[in-house]
Amino acid sequence: MPKHTPNPPERGMSMFTVDPDADPGSIAIQAFETFCSVNDLLLDLADSLDDKARHMAMAIYQLSELGLMLVEKSLETGQPSTAV
């Protein structure tokens, strides 16, 4: 019996969407808050790990921190970037 699975969404989980009419400033603020939460979770996780796993968690933390800095800069300028 063949297994029928739907095609996966192109990016991310399809149950989450961003309102296309949402204010760009509000989106940037939410992104900032999300990055802050991710950073806290990653630091807590890294504290519970050893060796290679800890280094990997810290590398992910550093990437997340870079994302946080980019969002923070866009909030400072008041013009969140739409470029990808």
C-alpha positions in Angstrom: 0.0 0.0 0.0 1.6 3.3 -1.1 2.0 6.0 1.6 0.5 9.3 0.6 2.1 12.3 2.2 1.3 15.9 1.2 4.0 18.1 -0.3 5.9 19.9 2.5 5.4 23.7 2.6 8.0 25.7 0.8 9.3 27.3 4.0 8.6 26.8 7.6 5.4 25.5 9.1 2.3 26.4 7.1 0.2 26.8 10.2 2.0 30.0 11.1 1.6 33.1 8.9 2.4 36.8 9.2 -0.5 39.1 8.4 0.4 40.7 5.1 -1.3 44.0 6.3 0.7 44.0 9.6 2.6 47.2 10.4 6.4 46.7 9.5 7.4 48.4 12.8 5.2 45.9 14.8 6.7 43.0 12.9 10.2 44.3 13.7 9.4 44.6 17.4 7.9 41.1 17.5 11.1 39.8 15.7 13.2 41.6 18.3 11.3 40.0 21.2 11.5 36.6 19.5 15.3 36.8 19.1 15.6 37.9 22.8 13.7 34.8 23.9 15.7 32.5 21.6 18.9 34.0 23.0 17.8 33.3 26.6 16.8 29.8 25.7 20.1 29.1 24.0 22.2 30.4 26.8 20.2 28.2 29.3 20.7 25.2 27.0 24.4 25.8 26.6 24.8 25.9 30.4 23.5 22.3 30.5 25.7 20.9 27.8 29.3 19.9 27.5 32.0 20.0 24.8 30.9 19.8 21.2 27.2 20.2 21.9 27.9 23.3 24.0 30.0 24.8 21.3 27.3 24.2 18.8 24.6 25.8 21.0 26.9 28.8 21.5 27.5 29.1 17.7 23.7 29.1 17.2 23.4 31.7 20.0 25.9 34.0 18.2 23.9 33.7 14.9 20.8 34.6 16.8 22.5 37.5 18.5 23.5 38.8 15.0 19.9 38.6 14.0 18.9 40.5 17.1 21.4 43.2 16.3 20.1 43.5 12.8 16.5 43.9 13.9 17.6 46.3 16.7 19.4 48.5 14.1 16.3 48.5 11.9 14.2 49.6 14.8 16.7 52.4 15.6 16.4 53.8 12.1 12.7 53.4 12.0 12.7 51.8 8.6 12.7 48.0 8.8 14.2 46.6 5.7 12.1 44.6 3.3 15.2 43.3 1.3 16.2 39.7 1.7 
